Amino acid sequence: MKVHEFIFSNKLTCRILRHTLFWMVRLFVLLIWSVSIYYVSPLDSKDVSFILLVQSLIFDLIIDIGYCYIVVYSSLLSLVVKRQYLAFGFYLFLLSFFVFVIKCLLLFLPMNIYNQSLELMYILVWLQLINFFNMGPPMVCVFFLSIKMLKTWYLKEEEKIVLIRENVNAELQLLKAQIHPHFLFNTLNNIYSFTLVKSRMAGELILKLSDTLQYMINDCKASHVPLVKELKIIEDFIDLQKVRYGNRLQLQVAIEGNAENKFITPLLLIPFVENCFKHGTSKMLDYPWLKLEIEIMDKVLFFRLSNSKPSQVSVASTNSGIGLKNVQKRLALLYPLTHVIQFTSDDHSFTVHLEVPLNEELIADDVYLEKPNFYA
């Protein structure tokens, strides 16, 4: 049994073990206290024997257990939840007074109280009262209830974290689902234009699209994919767009660094490339250009993408489109406080600068398998 399970599990076995351990610790504290009382007691040893102290210890433990379970597991705490504080205080006072009287009787009955002086009786009652509030049932109940509240708070926080994670995953899946049709819609439009003129390029474009479909349908189910695969999809997408522009497009692509054994969130980069074609180069009648620079460091990916744009296009329109908005949301969800994204725009160009951390191993929940290409 793991320590975490022992402390926080609601299984009956774990709960019994936790409660047993708590009361064993309490029994040990009572034993130490009883031994110290025995040696410093103002009474003669003939009046109070060690056996009587041990019996008193056992009775004290039983009383502590009863007091704690009545307060914690009865309807008393429900009065606090209902904000009936006066009723809770009144019933708690009655319970404490009743328990204190019982403890006094258990202490005095074994003694020959008729032969003791009244002054000594006052001292014993006063000491019992001090002990009752310092180390008695109320203080034990405070510790008992504190541990229970701490455990409840921790479990609630875990449930909250799980709920937040599930909500984030649901939102990410929704954003990813929005990216897929948007990307495919634009790509199919390009292929359709070639099928109208019966160009042989249509077959090559379909093959590239088949690889993209396989990547989206199979590989993108995982939260992280090999960086090599993500870069390959970007290259295929650029190839699909290059055919549209022919020699009109000035294209510069530079990828530096080792992409092997590194993983990234799928479809994180391609919306930027798609956006620059859709809102940038496609709006240019003369000399459209695009410059893509990717630098792969040990644990960080540096992504810089610049494209031409008409001077009358504003930053707001350049930064429009569902793909780019979704990827910004995904960055905020997946890489909070660990990513850097900057947009720069002037009269003739628009630039995206992005820095994201890279994983050097798959997350435990991810299972990425290289699947055969049935379209090849």
N, C-alpha and C positions, 0 to 999 in steps of 0.2 A: 504494500500500500504506500503510495506516494504521500509526501508531507502535505502537499496542496489538497489532495483528496481527503486526507485525514482532518484537515482544518475546516474545509469549506463544503465537503460533500453532505448532502441531506440523506444519505443512506442510513438506515436504522443502525447498522453495525458501527458506522463511523460516529454517529451521534452518541451511541452508548459508550464507546471508547473515550470520546471527548469529555463527556460528563463524568465518567469514572476517573479520568486523569485529573479533572478539576477538583473533585472531592478528595482524591488522594492527596493532592497538594494541600488542600484545606486541613485534612487530618494531620498532616505532618506539621503544619503551622500550629495547630491546636496542641499537638504533643509537646512541641518546644515550649509553648506558652505554659502548659500545665506543669512541666518539669520546673520551669523557672518559678512559678507560683509556689510549688511545693517547698522549694528551698528558701524562699523569702517570706513564707507565710508567717503571720504573727501568732498563729495558733500552734499549740504544741503538737508534736507528731502523734500523740495518743488520740488527739481529737480528729485529725485529718490524716488518713493513711494514703499511701500512694495508690492503692487499689481504688479508693474512693475517687481520687483525682482522675484515674483512667476511666472510671464509670461516668464521671461528670463530662469527660472529654467526648465519650461516645454519645451521651445525651445531647451535648452541644452540637455535635455534627448532625444528628437527626433533626434537631430544631432548625439548624441552618438550612438543611435541605428542604424541610417543609416550608420555611419562611420564603426561600427563594422561588420555589416552584409555585407557591400560592400567588406571589406578587407577579411573576413573569408569565405564567401560563394560565392564570385565572382571568376573570373579566375585569380585574383592577386596571390593567393597562389600557383597556378599551375606554375607560373614563378619561384618560389623558388624550386619546385620539379624538374623543367627542368634546374635548376642551372643558370637561367637568372637573376642574382642578380642585375645587373645594371638597367635592364628594370623594375624589381620590385621596386627598390629604387626610380627610376624616377617617376613612376606612383603613388607610395605612397606619394612622396613629392608633386606632383600636387594635389592629393586628400587632403592632410593635409593643403596645402596652401589655397585651395578653401574653406575648412571647416573653417579655421581660419578667412578668410575674412568675411564669413557669420556670424560667432560668433561676430566679431567686429561690423558689421553693426547692428546686433540685440541688441548689448549693447549700441551703440551710437545714433541710430535713435530715441529712446524714449526721449533722452535728447535734450536739446536745445544747440546743439554743437556749433552753431555760437556765442553763448554768453560765451563759455568756453575759457579759455586761451590756447594757444598752448602748454605751459608747462604742463598743466593738461592733455591735450590730449596725450602727449607723455607718461606721467605717466600711464594713463589708458591703452594705447596700450601695454606698457611694462608689466604691471600687467596681462593683458589678455594673453600675450605671455607666461609668467611664469605659469599662471593657465592652459593654454592650454596643456603644456607638463607635468606639475605636476599632474593635476587632470582632464585633458580634454580627448577628444576622443582617442588620441594615448595610454595613460596610461590605459584607460578603455578597449581598444582593446587588450592590453597586457594581462590583467587579463582574459578577455573573451577567448582569444586564448589559454592561459595557461590551463584554466579549460578544454577546449575542447581537447587539446593535452593530458592532464592527463587522461581524460576519454578514449580517443582512445588508449593510451598506456596500460591502465588497461585491456580494452577489448581484445587487442591483446595478452596480457600476459595470460588472461584466455583462449583464443583460443589455445594458445601454450600449456598450461597445459593440456587442454582437448585432444589435438592432441598427446602429449607425453603419456598421460594415455591410450589413445586408442592404440597407438603403443606398449606400454608395455603389455597391455592386449592381443593384437594380438600375440606378441612374446611369452608370457606365454602360451597361448593356443597352439601355435605351439610346444613349448617345452614339454607341457603336452601330446600332441598327439604323440610325439616321444617316450615319456616314456611308454605309454600304450602298443603299439605293442611290444616294446623291452621286457618289463616285461612279457607279455603274451606269447611271443615266447619261452622264457626260461622255463616258467612254463609248457606249453604244451609239451615241449620236455621231461620233467620229467614224466608227466602222460603217455606219449606215451610209454616210456620204461617199465612201469608196464602193460600196455595193451598187450604188446607183449608176456609177460609170463602169461597173464590171472590172474594176482594177484587181490585178493579182495580189496587190498589197493587202486586200481584205482577208485572205487566208492567213497571212503572217500575223495580222493584227488579231484575228480570232484566236490563234495559238497563244499569243501573249495574254489575251484576255482570259483564256482558259486557265493559265497559270495564276493569274490574279484571283479568279473565282475560287480555285482550289485553296489558295492562301487565305481568303476571307472565310470560306465555309469551314475549313478544317483547322488551320493553324491558329486563327484568331480566336478560337474558343478559349485558349489559355490566356492568362493575364500577362504573360511575358513570352516573347518569341525570340529566336536567334536574330541578332542584329543583321547578320548576313542576309536573311530572308527579307527583312524590312527594306534593306538597301536595294536588293534585287527587284522588289516590287516598284520602288521609286524609279529605277532605271527602265523597267518595262513601261511604266506610265509615261516617262519622258519620251521613249521611243514611239509610243502611240501618238503623242502630240507632235513629235518632229515631222511625221509624215504629212500632217496637216499644213505645216508651214513651208516645207521644202527648204530651199536655200535662203529663204527670207529670214529665218530665225538664226540669230547669233547666240550660240549656246556654249557655255563653259561649265564643265562639271569637274570638280576636283575632290576626291575622297582620299584622305590620308589617315594612316593608322591601321592597327590590326583589329578587325571586327570579329575574329574567331573567339568562341567561348564567351561571348558577351550577349546579354539579353536586354530587350526593350519592350515597352508596351506596344502591341500591334496597332498599325494604322495611326500612329502618332505623328509621323512626319509628312505623310503624303497629302493631307489636306492643305498644308502650306504650299506644296508644289502645285496642287490643283488650283488653289486660289490665285496663284500668280499667273497661270495661264488664262483662267476664266475672267479675272478682273484687270489683268495687266496686258500681257502680250496680245491677247485676242482683240483688244481695243485699239491696238496700234496698226495703222495702215502701212507705215513705213518703218523699216529697220527695227523690228521687235527684238529684244535681247533678254537673256536670262543667265544669271550667274549663280551657281550652287557650290558652296564650299562646306565640306563636312570633315571635321577633324576628330579622330577617335583617340582619346586618352585612356589611361588605365581604368578610370571609373566614371568618366564624364564624356558626354558627347556634345561637341560644339557644332551647331548647325547655323549656317548663314545663307540666306537666299535673297537675291536682289532681282528685280525685274523692271522693265520699262513700263511706263504708263502714260496715257495722255495727260497733258498739263491741266486739263479742265476737270480731271477725276479727283475728287476730294478724298481725304484720308478715310472718312466715314464710309464712302462707297467702296473704296479699295479694301477696307477691312470688313466688308459685308460678306454675306453668304453663310449658309448653315454649317458648312464644313469647318470653317475657321473658328466660328463661335463655339462649336462643339469641342474642338480640340483644346481651346482655352479652358473650357469647363473641365475637361478630362485632366489637363495639367494641374489644375487647382485641386482636383480630387485625388489624383494618383501621386503627385509630387508636391505636397504642401510644404512651402518654405524651403524646398530643395531645388527648385527650378528657377531659371531666369528667362524671361521672354521680353523682347523689346521690339517695337515697331518704329521705323523711321521712314518718313515720307517727305519728298520735295516735289518740285514741279514736274520732274521727268522720271522719277524712280520710286520704288517702294521696297523696303528692306525688312526682313525678319531675322532677328538674332535670337537663338534659342540655346540654352544649356540645360541638359537633363542628366541625372545620374544613371549609370549603367549597372546592371546586375551581372556578376561574374559567374553565377550559378542559378539554376532554376529554383523558384520558391517551392516549398514542400507540397503545396496544393496543386502546382502545375505539373502536368505530364505532357511533354511535347514529344511527339513521335514523327519522324520523317516519313511521310506517307508517299506511296508511289504516284507518279503522275499518269493517270489513266487517259489524259487527253493527248499525251505526246505520241 
